[in-house]
Amino acid sequence: MSHVFPTYNRLDIELVSGKGTEVQDQNGTSYLDFISGIAVCNLGHSPSVVKEAVEKQMETLWHVSNLFTITKQEEAATLLASASGLDAVFFCNSGAEANEAAIKLAKKHTGKTKILTFKQSFHGRTFATMSATGQEKIHSGFGPLLPTFEYLPYNDEEKLSEVKDGDVAAIMLEVIQGEGGVNPGTLSFLRAVEAKCRELDALLIIDEVQTGAGRTGLPFAYQHYSLNPDIVTAAKGLGSGFPVGAMLGKKELIPSFSQGTHGSTFGGNPLAMVAAKATMETIFEEEFLKDVQHKSEYFMEQLTLKLQEYRIVQEVKGIGFMIGISFDKDVSDIIAELRHNGLLTLPAGAHVIRLLPPLTVTKGELDQALHILVHTIKQHQSAEVC
């Protein structure tokens, strides 16, 4: 028997090596990886720039307590502040931890207790972030959740306008819901959320755990909408596979996160910081992001064009390289067949296939993935007719 808790629905595949977009399993089979560790390997697998930075750091110091000055933290924080327009950073190890920090900071700074989130959202699996998540399947079996979270329907300005509660500390959202189905917010809705925060004297928290680190063609997805968040959370692609999470906030929030209010043993350790720094120095370059924009626009156009003739496909949606293909059926069989045909993808709910290629993916690899997608979907539609 395995001595690992069965919390994951694991495939009978072990990925043993990878470079760029391509990975190999234990049998030597190669795949195009359009999962990227769930939007983690934004520079592809084994990027040399990150590998070299980590190897150099490993020769000097792996870990040191946050009781000491860590210059690499300051350098990474400066990059994040410059890319986001925010002022201060708390480093941790994951997206859930970053969202935990955001929840604590919002409540402490405002002195209020309620946080509004949205149905089909996903913010993590700790008790607070699970409570913040607007999906029943995440809540099931854990008893009463934290009572200070309320869920509104996403992209529903009318329901949002009805909120009058003066005890709201923050509104927390993803500008593109990831786990909930790759659902982009509309410009008018997201602007209405920001306006509601100002009306309620509440903070705007944007969860960029999956959408940040260049995934949508800009450093952060909220920048497509010209939003002005008070707090932003990031993780996943920030460290190219090294566990790195970050909570960013405006300067007026700094006094509310003073000495002793929060902490992390491993957060901001030297290895994680050099990985994050090397990653950000590459991804936040203007030319790199322009290349992501051009490639993702091409891929979205081709997907929309080539898949429009298949009735089982309902919609191609997303921004940049965070793409969802929604179907009129459960997609598990299609995902399995794509994998058999050499393309790794994952679901976002029962009816959506999520595509998260490395940002370094080549046009040739995009064309190859497109061919596999079209062929597989065509086969599934033909099988249904038969």
Secondary structure as UniProt FT lines:
FT   STRAND          15..20
FT   STRAND          22..25
FT   TURN            26..27
FT   STRAND          30..33
FT   HELIX           36..39
FT   TURN            42..43
FT   HELIX           48..58
FT   TURN            59..60
FT   TURN            66..67
FT   HELIX           71..84
FT   STRAND          88..92
FT   HELIX           95..110
FT   STRAND          114..119
FT   HELIX           127..132
FT   HELIX           136..139
FT   TURN            140..141
FT   TURN            147..148
FT   STRAND          149..152
FT   TURN            154..155
FT   HELIX           157..161
FT   TURN            166..167
FT   STRAND          168..173
FT   STRAND          176..177
FT   TURN            178..181
FT   STRAND          183..184
FT   HELIX           187..200
FT   STRAND          203..207
FT   TURN            209..216
FT   HELIX           221..225
FT   STRAND          231..234
FT   HELIX           236..239
FT   TURN            240..241
FT   STRAND          245..249
FT   HELIX           251..257
FT   TURN            259..260
FT   TURN            267..268
FT   HELIX           270..283
FT   HELIX           286..307
FT   TURN            308..309
FT   TURN            311..312
FT   STRAND          313..319
FT   TURN            320..321
FT   STRAND          322..327
FT   HELIX           332..340
FT   TURN            341..342
FT   STRAND          343..344
FT   STRAND          346..347
FT   TURN            350..351
FT   STRAND          352..355
FT   TURN            359..360
FT   HELIX           363..385
//
